[in-house]
Amino acid sequence: MRAHMAVLTRDVILRELESGRLVVDPLTPEQVGPASIDLTLGDQIRVIEPGAKTIAIRDDADFRDHTRALQLDRPFLLAPGGTIHGITVEHITLPPDLCGFLEGRSRFARLGLMIHVTSAFVQPGVSNRQVLEMGNVSGHPLEIHAGVRLCQLVLMRTEGSAVYRGRFADQERL
């Protein structure tokens, strides 16, 4: 019988969590929605260095060469057109037959905060915290606060299994 990729609903997510195959730590029951898990912005962000020169987009490009980490111990003002990186509080561990997509929450998207317009895919078999690329597409500055459930993880069952061992496999901080 051939498997089909399908979005996991709340009951399946809860079963995967209870079995220990899926781990989200920390997690409260209200974070699990009808077909996703809300994730929380941690207390670190990364900003592009002011006055940065041209950034070459090549295979060896590393965002750390052009950004600096900041503690998000007070609100950060994200200017219109600005981009920052955040990281989730939650550490996610997926089994080899689950993958996911990070999606912004509509309440914030409607205010102009974009989460992962690109690179939203969460590879099967990861065990790490998720870095969030955040952009302000509104015409107004947005105050970014730590501890807000900014995005959601939509999970899907894969056909076959795999484990991601790439460049960001062990990310725990920005």
C-alpha positions in Angstrom: 0.0 0.0 0.0 1.3 3.4 -0.9 1.5 6.2 1.7 0.3 9.7 1.0 1.6 12.9 2.5 -1.1 14.4 4.7 -1.3 17.2 7.3 -1.6 15.8 10.8 -4.7 16.9 12.8 -4.8 17.5 16.6 -5.8 14.0 17.5 -2.8 12.5 15.5 -0.4 15.2 16.8 -1.4 14.3 20.4 -0.9 10.6 19.7 2.5 11.3 18.3 3.4 13.4 21.3 2.1 10.8 23.8 4.1 8.0 22.0 7.3 10.1 22.3 7.9 9.9 18.5 7.3 13.6 18.3 8.8 15.8 21.0 8.2 19.5 21.5 9.8 20.9 24.6 8.4 22.9 26.3 4.8 22.5 25.3 1.5 23.3 26.8 -1.8 21.7 25.7 -3.2 25.0 24.4 -0.4 25.3 21.9 -1.8 22.3 19.9 -4.4 23.6 17.5 -6.7 21.8 15.0 -3.8 20.9 12.6 -0.7 22.7 14.0 1.4 23.5 17.0 2.0 27.1 18.0 5.7 28.0 18.6 7.0 30.8 20.7 9.7 33.4 20.0 12.7 33.1 22.3 14.7 35.8 23.8 17.4 36.1 21.1 17.3 37.8 17.7 19.8 38.3 15.0 19.9 41.6 13.0 21.7 42.5 9.9 24.6 44.8 10.7 23.8 48.5 10.1 25.6 49.8 7.0 26.2 46.3 5.7 27.9 46.2 2.3 26.7 44.1 -0.6 26.2 40.5 0.5 27.2 37.9 -2.0 24.7 35.1 -2.3 26.9 32.0 -2.8 27.1 28.4 -1.6 29.5 29.4 1.2 27.4 32.5 2.3 26.9 32.5 6.1 24.3 34.8 7.7 26.5 35.0 10.8 29.1 37.0 8.8 26.6 39.8 8.2 24.5 39.8 11.4 24.8 40.2 15.1 23.0 38.5 18.0 21.0 40.6 20.5 19.1 39.7 23.6 15.4 40.3 23.2 15.0 41.5 26.8 12.9 44.5 25.7 10.8 44.9 22.5 12.7 45.3 19.3 11.4 47.8 16.7 11.4 46.1 13.3 11.3 48.8 10.7 9.3 48.6 7.5 11.2 46.4 5.0 13.4 45.1 7.8 14.4 41.5 8.4 15.6 39.8 11.6 16.1 36.2 12.7 14.5 34.8 15.9 14.6 31.3 17.4 11.9 29.3 19.0 11.8 28.6 22.7 10.7 25.0 21.8 13.1 22.3 20.8 11.5 20.1 18.1 12.3 16.5 17.5 10.7 14.9 14.5 10.8 11.1 13.7 12.1 10.1 10.3 8.6 9.9 8.8 7.4 13.4 9.8 8.3 16.7 8.3 6.8 20.1 8.7 6.3 23.7 7.6 6.6 26.8 9.7 3.8 29.2 9.0 3.1 32.6 10.4 0.0 33.2 12.4 -2.7 35.2 10.6 -3.2 37.6 13.5 0.3 38.9 13.0 0.5 38.5 9.2 -2.5 40.8 8.9 -0.4 43.4 10.7 2.5 42.9 8.2 4.8 40.4 10.0 5.9 37.7 7.7 7.4 34.5 9.1 9.3 32.3 6.7 8.3 33.6 3.3 11.0 31.2 2.2 12.9 28.3 3.9 9.9 27.2 6.0 10.5 23.5 5.5 11.4 21.5 8.7 13.2 18.4 7.6 12.3 14.9 8.8 14.4 13.6 11.7 15.5 17.1 13.0 16.1 17.7 16.7 16.7 21.4 17.2 15.1 24.8 17.8 13.8 26.5 14.7 15.2 29.8 13.4 12.5 32.2 12.2 13.3 34.6 9.4 10.9 37.5 10.1 10.2 40.4 7.8 8.1 43.5 8.1 6.1 44.1 5.0 3.8 46.8 6.5 4.4 50.5 6.3 4.7 50.8 10.0 7.3 49.8 12.6 6.4 46.5 14.4 7.4 45.9 18.1 8.7 42.3 18.4 8.4 40.8 21.8 9.9 37.6 23.2 7.5 35.0 24.5 4.8 35.5 21.9 3.5 32.5 19.9 4.4 34.0 16.5 4.2 31.0 14.3 2.8 27.5 13.9 4.3 24.1 12.9 2.2 22.2 10.4 3.2 18.5 10.4 3.0 16.0 7.5 3.7 12.3 7.2 6.3 11.5 4.6 6.4 8.7 2.1 9.5 6.9 3.2 11.8 8.1 6.0 14.9 10.3 6.2 17.0 12.1 8.8 18.3 15.6 8.1 22.1 15.9 8.9 22.7 19.2 7.2 24.3 22.5 8.2 21.6 23.5 10.7 20.9 20.0 12.2 22.1 21.0 15.7 21.0 24.6 15.9 20.2 25.5 19.5 21.0 29.2 19.4 21.2 31.9 16.8 
